[in-house]
Structure formats: structure tokens, C-alpha cells
Amino acid sequence: MKMAGPIPQPGILGISPYVGGESKVPGFAKPARLASNENPLGPSPRAVEAYMRAAAELHRYPDGAATAIRYAIGAHHRLDPARIVCGTGSDEIFALLTGSYAGEGDEVLYSAHGFLAYPIVARSVGAVPVAVPEKNLTTDVDALLAAVTPRTRMIFLANPNNPTGSYLPKGEIERILDGLPETVLLVLDAAYAEYVDRADYVAGHEWVHDRPNIVVTHTFSKIYGLGSARLGWAYCPPAIADVLNRVRQPFNVNAPAMEAGIAALADAEHFAISKAHNDRWRPWLSDALSALGFTVHPSVANFLLVSLLPHDAEEVRLFVKSRGVLIRQMGSYGLPDCLRITIGTEEELAQLVAAIEAFLFQNERRSRP
């Protein structure tokens, strides 16, 4: 006789588990990993040293208040440390916010091609994720505001957006804030903010000082190269910081990660080298792929969204994987004709372009009579 067992909360079984970018290719000891938007130069050497030093104290619990890293972040960005809440990556902060401000039957809005974590955290608390259509692969502010109902509790907005690479300028974010009831929380996910060089872009910290319904989140997983350390943070109005500190686990951020984060913030040289690398090779890759006949969508981040039409995107992905290059499929984001490609090292990008050229050559030979 089959036992029924415990019944999960509403919405849990409707979640499609998040699947990260691939990291291994059979037959290749070190594939070109261009699927997860990692820093191809790796972390700061100073961060690695700090992480290793902290390993000697693995038997000790970390500072549950994350005091040193909060003050380091505050000093670096000129922010109030009391408004900073740290988490195990920004993903944990998304979950804490959703669990605190949304529940069964509530609505959580996000842009249609936004980060897949947003609908996951919404469904995990029984809320209804609402995907709002975009315009030209960019968040449509008018559509977003029109989608707000009395049941709306939160809006997740990645700026810049992953996987499209587009962004909203300061004035458009202000339009959202001005059009929202103060009871609706706007979560600005600024994971890629450090890569942006646009005069009309801001991460959004200034709004936290005079509005009660906005939180800005950041991660150390991108330009700082600490993806495996899992370290993120949020800048919040005092009332929201208070709520998050009540519901987060007592020791939610590990000590080596915090030490690595402090050292990474202090290494301005590695940050500048990482930024300069992306500034050089993002346009190079865009030009190279455009020259091969693909549509490359504008990006301000460390990746490109590329339309492979008239070719089959999955066929291209599998072909370049067979050549030791990993790039990301986009079907789960509603973009089945596209692939997302991280800006890798010079050698990795050359390997990628050579693999795509080989695919096109093979495809051309097949099409000949």
C-alpha cells in the first residue's frame, strides 16, 4: 500500500527547478565556460589569500551580524551599513524578501525575460508570478505599471537584465517608483551594475534613502569573481532591513566568504582589470558574431544575447559544446532562437568563434546540391 506522505505547500510542485549553466564537457579537461556569466579572470588574488587565511578558523561560527563586510560595503559605496543585509548570494535575499512580503494568492511581477529565480521564489510561498511582456527585449514600464493590481505585493526588476543585457535608465525607474503604491515593494537586482558605463544609469541606492518600498540587491558572483563563495547583499529602508534580520538564519553567510568579499572590495586594480577586459572583448565578440550573420542584441553587462536564426540555436549550442565551448540555451526564458554567451578570455572567445565558423562551414556544405 502506497503511503500518501506529507503534502507540500501550494505552488511548490509547480516550480520548475532552476538549472544552472553547464560546467563540464566529456573529453575536455578545461572547457571554455561561457554559460554562467562568471568573471573569466577569476577572483582577486587578495580575495583568494583572505579566503585561505579564514580556512584556519573553520571550526568557529562566523559573525552572525556580518559586521565587517557590511561596514566594508558601506565604506566602498558610501552607504549606511545599518541598511545593509548580507545573504548567501542575492538569491537568498530574493527568497527572504518574498517570504516576508508575499504569500498565498498574492502577485509577484517580473519582466517576461527576467531572471528565472523570480518566479521560483514567488511560487515557493504560494504567490502567483506574473510575467509582464517586454518591448524590444527591454522592460516595458507602461506595461509593468498597468499589470499592478490590488493583489500585487512585489516587483522584481533586474537592471541590467539577465539574459537580455538591456537596461532601464534612471528616469524610467523613477517612473515605476512614482507609479507604484507604497505597499508594493520594488526589488532592483543590480547584479551586473559594475559593468555599466552609461550616464543615465544608476544602481538605485539613492532611492532607498527617501522611499519606503525599494530594495537594491548586489552580488559578489559577477565582476568580483566569487561565485562559489555565495555572497550577496541588499540595501534597504530601515524597516525592511529590520524584517530581513528577523527572518534570516543566524549565521547565513560563512566567514571565508565574508573575508574574501572584504579583500575583493579593497583590490581596485583587479576590479579595473576585470572591467577593462569586458569593455574590450564584449564589442569584439559582438562584431565577430555580427560579421558571421547573427543578430547580436545590445548589452551593457558581461554577456551577449545572440539570435541564431535562420539556424537552430540548440544545434549550434551542441556543436560548439562538441568543440569544448559551453554557452547557455535560452528556451526556458522564452527565447528558443537565442543563446547567451559570457564574455570569456581572449583564448576562449577565439575558440568560440572558430567553433561557430566550423558549424557554418559544415552547414553550408550540407546545403550544397
VEXKOLVEX-249988 format. One record per residue (C-alpha): residue number from 1; residue in three letters; y negated, x negated, z negated. Coordinates in Angstrom, 2 decimals, decimal comma. Layout:
<rs>
R   num   residu        py        px        pz
R   NUM      ALA         Y         X         Z
...
</rs>
This chain:
<rs>
R   num   residu        py        px        pz
R     1      MET      0,00      0,00      0,00
R     2      LYS     -3,36     -1,42      1,07
R     3      MET     -5,95     -1,65     -1,68
R     4      ALA     -9,46     -0,48     -0,83
R     5      GLY    -11,22     -3,17     -2,85
R     6      PRO    -14,88     -3,37     -3,78
R     7      ILE    -17,34     -1,75     -1,38
R     8      PRO    -20,31     -3,88     -0,23
R     9      GLN    -23,83     -2,54     -0,38
R    10      PRO    -25,19     -0,56      2,60
R    11      GLY    -26,16     -2,73      5,54
R    12      ILE    -24,08     -5,77      4,61
R    13      LEU    -21,28     -5,13      7,09
R    14      GLY    -23,85     -4,51      9,82
R    15      ILE    -25,02     -8,13      9,60
R    16      SER    -24,06    -10,48     12,40
R    17      PRO    -23,67    -13,86     10,65
R    18      TYR    -26,18    -16,50     11,68
R    19      VAL    -24,65    -19,17     13,91
R    20      GLY    -26,48    -22,48     13,97
R    21      GLY    -26,68    -24,90     16,86
R    22      GLU    -23,58    -26,91     17,70
R    23      SER    -23,34    -30,49     16,42
R    24      LYS    -20,11    -31,89     17,91
R    25      VAL    -18,61    -32,38     21,37
R    26      PRO    -14,97    -33,42     21,73
R    27      GLY    -14,75    -36,86     23,26
R    28      PHE    -18,31    -37,87     22,35
R    29      ALA    -18,82    -39,80     19,12
R    30      LYS    -22,57    -39,21     19,20
R    31      PRO    -23,62    -36,31     21,45
R    32      ALA    -27,24    -35,62     22,28
R    33      ARG    -28,08    -32,91     19,73
R    34      LEU    -30,81    -30,84     21,32
R    35      ALA    -29,79    -27,45     19,91
R    36      SER    -31,31    -27,26     16,41
R    37      ASN    -34,95    -28,39     16,66
R    38      GLU    -34,35    -31,40     14,44
R    39      ASN    -36,62    -34,45     14,36
R    40      PRO    -34,88    -36,84     16,78
R    41      LEU    -36,34    -39,85     14,96
R    42      GLY    -34,74    -38,81     11,68
R    43      PRO    -36,39    -38,76      8,26
R    44      SER    -38,90    -41,19      6,88
R    45      PRO    -37,21    -44,40      5,65
R    46      ARG    -39,16    -43,91      2,43
R    47      ALA    -37,64    -40,46      2,05
R    48      VAL    -34,14    -41,89      2,51
R    49      GLU    -34,81    -44,53     -0,13
R    50      ALA    -36,12    -41,92     -2,57
R    51      TYR    -33,07    -39,73     -1,93
R    52      MET    -30,72    -42,64     -2,62
R    53      ARG    -32,52    -43,57     -5,83
R    54      ALA    -32,20    -39,99     -7,05
R    55      ALA    -28,42    -40,16     -6,48
R    56      ALA    -28,10    -42,22     -9,66
R    57      GLU    -29,13    -39,15    -11,65
R    58      LEU    -26,81    -36,58    -10,06
R    59      HIS    -25,45    -35,66    -13,49
R    60      ARG    -28,89    -34,43    -14,58
R    61      TYR    -30,30    -30,99    -13,84
R    62      PRO    -33,45    -31,01    -11,72
R    63      ASP    -36,83    -29,82    -12,92
R    64      GLY    -36,49    -26,06    -12,59
R    65      ALA    -40,22    -25,67    -12,08
R    66      ALA    -40,25    -28,21     -9,19
R    67      THR    -43,44    -29,57    -10,74
R    68      ALA    -43,69    -32,94     -8,99
R    69      ILE    -43,00    -31,65     -5,48
R    70      ARG    -45,35    -28,66     -5,94
R    71      TYR    -48,16    -30,99     -7,02
R    72      ALA    -47,40    -33,36     -4,13
R    73      ILE    -47,55    -30,48     -1,65
R    74      GLY    -50,73    -29,22     -3,27
R    75      ALA    -52,42    -32,62     -3,06
R    76      HIS    -51,30    -33,17      0,53
R    77      HIS    -52,53    -29,79      1,80
R    78      ARG    -55,35    -29,29     -0,75
R    79      LEU    -53,69    -26,21     -2,18
R    80      ASP    -53,25    -24,79     -5,67
R    81      PRO    -49,84    -25,95     -6,99
R    82      ALA    -49,61    -22,81     -9,17
R    83      ARG    -49,40    -20,72     -5,97
R    84      ILE    -46,58    -22,83     -4,51
R    85      VAL    -42,96    -21,74     -4,89
R    86      CYS    -40,19    -24,03     -3,65
R    87      GLY    -36,83    -22,98     -2,30
R    88      THR    -33,61    -24,15     -0,72
R    89      GLY    -35,18    -24,17      2,69
R    90      SER    -37,58    -21,44      3,73
R    91      ASP    -34,51    -19,25      4,33
R    92      GLU    -34,08    -18,79      0,58
R    93      ILE    -37,72    -17,79      0,28
R    94      PHE    -37,26    -15,15      3,01
R    95      ALA    -34,35    -13,72      1,04
R    96      LEU    -36,25    -13,77     -2,26
R    97      LEU    -39,25    -12,02     -0,72
R    98      THR    -37,14     -9,36      0,95
R    99      GLY    -35,13     -8,71     -2,20
R   100      SER    -38,35     -8,38     -4,17
R   101      TYR    -40,40     -6,21     -1,82
R   102      ALA    -37,96     -4,18      0,30
R   103      GLY    -34,94     -2,02     -0,41
R   104      GLU    -32,64      0,60      0,98
R   105      GLY    -34,27      2,64      3,75
R   106      ASP    -37,45      0,54      3,86
R   107      GLU    -38,55     -1,05      7,12
R   108      VAL    -38,98     -4,77      7,80
R   109      LEU    -40,80     -5,53     11,07
R   110      TYR    -40,48     -8,65     13,19
R   111      SER    -41,30     -9,68     16,74
R   112      ALA    -38,46     -8,90     19,18
R   113      HIS    -37,62    -12,52     19,92
R   114      GLY    -38,28    -13,72     16,39
R   115      PHE    -36,03    -15,85     14,16
R   116      LEU    -32,62    -14,24     13,59
R   117      ALA    -32,84    -14,79      9,82
R   118      TYR    -35,38    -11,95      9,53
R   119      PRO    -33,08     -9,02     10,38
R   120      ILE    -30,31    -10,65      8,33
R   121      VAL    -32,34    -10,72      5,11
R   122      ALA    -33,56     -7,18      5,79
R   123      ARG    -30,06     -5,77      6,17
R   124      SER    -28,87     -7,70      3,12
R   125      VAL    -30,99     -5,45      0,88
R   126      GLY    -30,28     -2,23      2,79
R   127      ALA    -33,62     -2,27      4,62
R   128      VAL    -33,97     -1,41      8,30
R   129      PRO    -35,04     -4,30     10,57
R   130      VAL    -37,39     -3,15     13,31
R   131      ALA    -37,77     -5,41     16,36
R   132      VAL    -41,19     -4,90     17,95
R   133      PRO    -41,44     -5,59     21,71
R   134      GLU    -43,35     -8,68     22,77
R   135      LYS    -45,79     -9,27     25,61
R   136      ASN    -45,14    -12,32     27,77
R   137      LEU    -42,79    -13,75     25,11
R   138      THR    -45,62    -13,60     22,56
R   139      THR    -46,07    -11,29     19,57
R   140      ASP    -47,91     -8,13     20,68
R   141      VAL    -50,40     -7,46     17,88
R   142      ASP    -51,20     -3,91     19,01
R   143      ALA    -47,51     -3,01     19,24
R   144      LEU    -46,86     -4,58     15,84
R   145      LEU    -49,60     -2,59     14,13
R   146      ALA    -48,53      0,60     15,93
R   147      ALA    -45,00      0,12     14,59
R   148      VAL    -46,13      0,22     10,95
R   149      THR    -45,08      3,43      9,20
R   150      PRO    -45,18      4,67      5,59
R   151      ARG    -41,72      3,11      5,20
R   152      THR    -42,85     -0,38      6,28
R   153      ARG    -42,78     -2,89      3,46
R   154      MET    -42,84     -6,29      5,17
R   155      ILE    -43,58     -8,07      8,44
R   156      PHE    -42,04    -11,43      9,33
R   157      LEU    -44,03    -13,42     11,86
R   158      ALA    -43,12    -16,96     12,93
R   159      ASN    -46,22    -18,76     14,12
R   160      PRO    -45,42    -20,73     16,26
R   161      ASN    -42,45    -18,59     17,15
R   162      ASN    -38,87    -19,77     17,44
R   163      PRO    -37,33    -19,61     20,06
R   164      THR    -40,19    -18,81     22,46
R   165      GLY    -42,59    -21,60     21,44
R   166      SER    -45,59    -19,25     21,70
R   167      TYR    -48,21    -18,74     19,01
R   168      LEU    -50,94    -16,35     17,89
R   169      PRO    -54,47    -17,72     17,40
R   170      LYS    -56,38    -17,23     14,18
R   171      GLY    -58,24    -14,15     15,38
R   172      GLU    -55,02    -12,31     16,22
R   173      ILE    -53,54    -12,97     12,77
R   174      GLU    -56,77    -11,67     11,24
R   175      ARG    -56,41     -8,51     13,33
R   176      ILE    -52,96     -7,99     11,85
R   177      LEU    -54,20     -8,50      8,30
R   178      ASP    -57,18     -6,22      8,80
R   179      GLY    -54,95     -3,50     10,25
R   180      LEU    -52,28     -3,58      7,54
R   181      PRO    -52,25     -1,55      4,34
R   182      GLU    -52,41     -3,92      1,37
R   183      THR    -48,99     -2,63      0,32
R   184      VAL    -47,38     -4,22      3,41
R   185      LEU    -46,54     -7,90      2,99
R   186      LEU    -47,11    -10,28      5,93
R   187      VAL    -44,87    -13,35      5,81
R   188      LEU    -46,22    -16,08      8,08
R   189      ASP    -43,40    -18,50      8,86
R   190      ALA    -45,15    -21,80      9,69
R   191      ALA    -42,04    -23,95     10,15
R   192      TYR    -43,49    -25,63     13,24
R   193      ALA    -47,16    -25,72     12,22
R   194      GLU    -47,30    -29,52     12,07
R   195      TYR    -46,63    -29,78     15,80
R   196      VAL    -49,54    -27,57     16,89
R   197      ASP    -52,72    -29,06     18,38
R   198      ARG    -54,81    -26,01     19,23
R   199      ALA    -58,35    -25,45     18,00
R   200      ASP    -57,70    -21,73     17,46
R   201      TYR    -54,55    -22,20     15,36
R   202      VAL    -54,28    -22,22     11,57
R   203      ALA    -51,19    -22,14      9,37
R   204      GLY    -52,86    -19,45      7,27
R   205      HIS    -53,26    -20,90      3,77
R   206      GLU    -56,89    -19,81      3,55
R   207      TRP    -55,97    -16,13      3,74
R   208      VAL    -53,75    -16,49      0,68
R   209      HIS    -56,86    -17,13     -1,42
R   210      ASP    -58,55    -13,80     -0,72
R   211      ARG    -55,83    -11,37      0,36
R   212      PRO    -53,05     -9,99     -1,85
R   213      ASN    -50,46     -9,32      0,88
R   214      ILE    -49,80    -12,57      2,75
R   215      VAL    -47,37    -15,42      2,11
R   216      VAL    -47,18    -18,59      4,22
R   217      THR    -43,84    -20,43      4,32
R   218      HIS    -43,07    -24,01      5,34
R   219      THR    -40,00    -26,21      5,69
R   220      PHE    -39,21    -29,91      5,44
R   221      SER    -36,43    -29,46      8,03
R   222      LYS    -38,54    -29,99     11,16
R   223      ILE    -41,13    -32,74     11,53
R   224      TYR    -40,15    -34,25      8,16
R   225      GLY    -36,51    -34,55      9,24
R   226      LEU    -34,91    -33,31      6,00
R   227      GLY    -32,77    -30,50      7,42
R   228      SER    -29,66    -31,34      5,40
R   229      ALA    -31,65    -31,65      2,16
R   230      ARG    -32,67    -27,95      2,38
R   231      LEU    -36,24    -27,91      1,10
R   232      GLY    -38,87    -25,29      1,80
R   233      TRP    -41,92    -23,82      0,13
R   234      ALA    -44,23    -20,83      0,11
R   235      TYR    -47,93    -20,48     -0,59
R   236      CYS    -48,51    -17,15     -2,29
R   237      PRO    -51,07    -14,97     -4,02
R   238      PRO    -50,61    -15,39     -7,81
R   239      ALA    -48,87    -12,02     -8,26
R   240      ILE    -46,29    -12,80     -5,57
R   241      ALA    -45,70    -16,32     -6,88
R   242      ASP    -45,05    -14,76    -10,29
R   243      VAL    -42,48    -12,38     -8,80
R   244      LEU    -40,66    -15,14     -6,91
R   245      ASN    -40,50    -17,32    -10,01
R   246      ARG    -38,90    -14,42    -11,88
R   247      VAL    -36,13    -13,81     -9,33
R   248      ARG    -35,30    -17,30     -8,02
R   249      GLN    -32,43    -19,18     -9,61
R   250      PRO    -33,40    -21,59    -12,44
R   251      PHE    -32,54    -24,80    -10,55
R   252      ASN    -32,79    -23,63     -6,95
R   253      VAL    -33,99    -26,95     -5,49
R   254      ASN    -31,96    -30,12     -6,01
R   255      ALA    -33,54    -33,29     -7,37
R   256      PRO    -32,76    -35,66     -4,45
R   257      ALA    -34,32    -33,18     -2,02
R   258      MET    -37,49    -32,98     -4,08
R   259      GLU    -37,75    -36,77     -4,33
R   260      ALA    -37,21    -37,13     -0,58
R   261      GLY    -39,84    -34,47      0,08
R   262      ILE    -42,44    -36,25     -2,06
R   263      ALA    -41,77    -39,53     -0,25
R   264      ALA    -41,88    -37,85      3,16
R   265      LEU    -45,30    -36,37      2,45
R   266      ALA    -46,57    -39,81      1,49
R   267      ASP    -45,34    -41,50      4,68
R   268      ALA    -48,24    -40,77      7,01
R   269      GLU    -47,05    -43,38      9,51
R   270      HIS    -43,66    -41,76     10,11
R   271      PHE    -45,33    -38,36     10,41
R   272      ALA    -47,75    -39,69     13,02
R   273      ILE    -44,97    -41,39     14,99
R   274      SER    -42,93    -38,19     14,98
R   275      LYS    -45,89    -36,13     16,14
R   276      ALA    -46,82    -38,63     18,87
R   277      HIS    -43,23    -38,68     20,13
R   278      ASN    -43,23    -34,91     20,52
R   279      ASP    -46,67    -34,93     22,16
R   280      ARG    -45,42    -37,40     24,76
R   281      TRP    -41,97    -36,07     25,58
R   282      ARG    -42,50    -32,30     25,45
R   283      PRO    -44,73    -32,30     28,57
R   284      TRP    -42,46    -34,91     30,20
R   285      LEU    -39,42    -32,66     29,80
R   286      SER    -41,38    -29,60     30,89
R   287      ASP    -42,47    -31,37     34,07
R   288      ALA    -38,97    -32,69     34,77
R   289      LEU    -37,34    -29,28     34,42
R   290      SER    -40,09    -27,55     36,40
R   291      ALA    -39,55    -30,07     39,22
R   292      LEU    -35,89    -29,02     39,28
R   293      GLY    -36,94    -25,42     39,94
R   294      PHE    -36,67    -23,90     36,45
R   295      THR    -39,25    -21,76     34,67
R   296      VAL    -40,40    -23,55     31,52
R   297      HIS    -42,27    -21,32     29,09
R   298      PRO    -45,33    -22,81     27,34
R   299      SER    -44,55    -24,22     23,90
R   300      VAL    -46,61    -25,67     21,07
R   301      ALA    -43,55    -26,65     19,00
R   302      ASN    -40,81    -29,30     19,31
R   303      PHE    -38,66    -27,37     21,78
R   304      LEU    -38,85    -25,62     25,12
R   305      LEU    -37,54    -22,22     26,18
R   306      VAL    -36,29    -22,54     29,75
R   307      SER    -35,29    -19,77     32,16
R   308      LEU    -32,32    -20,89     34,27
R   309      LEU    -32,47    -18,16     36,92
R   310      PRO    -31,02    -17,91     39,51
R   311      HIS    -28,32    -19,94     37,74
R   312      ASP    -26,14    -18,65     34,92
R   313      ALA    -27,56    -20,04     31,66
R   314      GLU    -24,20    -20,22     29,90
R   315      GLU    -22,64    -22,03     32,86
R   316      VAL    -25,43    -24,61     32,70
R   317      ARG    -25,06    -24,99     28,94
R   318      LEU    -21,33    -25,57     29,13
R   319      PHE    -21,74    -28,05     31,98
R   320      VAL    -24,26    -30,20     30,12
R   321      LYS    -22,09    -29,94     27,00
R   322      SER    -19,24    -31,44     29,01
R   323      ARG    -21,63    -34,36     29,63
R   324      GLY    -22,27    -34,78     25,89
R   325      VAL    -25,52    -32,81     25,58
R   326      LEU    -25,92    -29,83     23,23
R   327      ILE    -28,56    -27,17     23,91
R   328      ARG    -28,92    -23,68     22,49
R   329      GLN    -27,82    -20,39     24,05
R   330      MET    -30,29    -17,52     23,69
R   331      GLY    -28,21    -14,37     24,25
R   332      SER    -28,39    -13,47     20,55
R   333      TYR    -32,19    -13,50     20,85
R   334      GLY    -32,15    -11,07     23,76
R   335      LEU    -32,84    -13,85     26,26
R   336      PRO    -29,48    -14,36     28,02
R   337      ASP    -31,05    -16,06     31,04
R   338      CYS    -32,68    -18,74     28,91
R   339      LEU    -31,72    -21,86     26,98
R   340      ARG    -33,69    -23,54     24,19
R   341      ILE    -33,94    -27,31     24,33
R   342      THR    -35,15    -29,51     21,47
R   343      ILE    -37,35    -32,49     22,28
R   344      GLY    -34,96    -35,38     21,64
R   345      THR    -35,21    -39,13     22,04
R   346      GLU    -36,12    -40,68     25,39
R   347      GLU    -32,45    -41,53     25,97
R   348      GLU    -31,26    -38,02     25,06
R   349      LEU    -33,76    -36,36     27,37
R   350      ALA    -32,80    -38,66     30,24
R   351      GLN    -29,16    -37,79     29,58
R   352      LEU    -30,01    -34,08     29,64
R   353      VAL    -31,96    -34,24     32,91
R   354      ALA    -29,20    -36,29     34,55
R   355      ALA    -26,62    -33,70     33,45
R   356      ILE    -28,68    -30,83     34,86
R   357      GLU    -29,19    -32,71     38,11
R   358      ALA    -25,43    -33,17     38,32
R   359      PHE    -24,96    -29,43     37,78
R   360      LEU    -27,40    -28,58     40,56
R   361      PHE    -25,75    -31,06     42,91
R   362      GLN    -22,32    -29,61     42,20
R   363      ASN    -23,63    -26,07     42,59
R   364      GLU    -25,24    -26,95     45,92
R   365      ARG    -22,01    -28,45     47,25
R   366      ARG    -20,12    -25,28     46,29
R   367      SER    -22,60    -23,09     48,14
R   368      ARG    -22,34    -25,01     51,41
R   369      PRO    -20,26    -23,33     54,16
</rs>
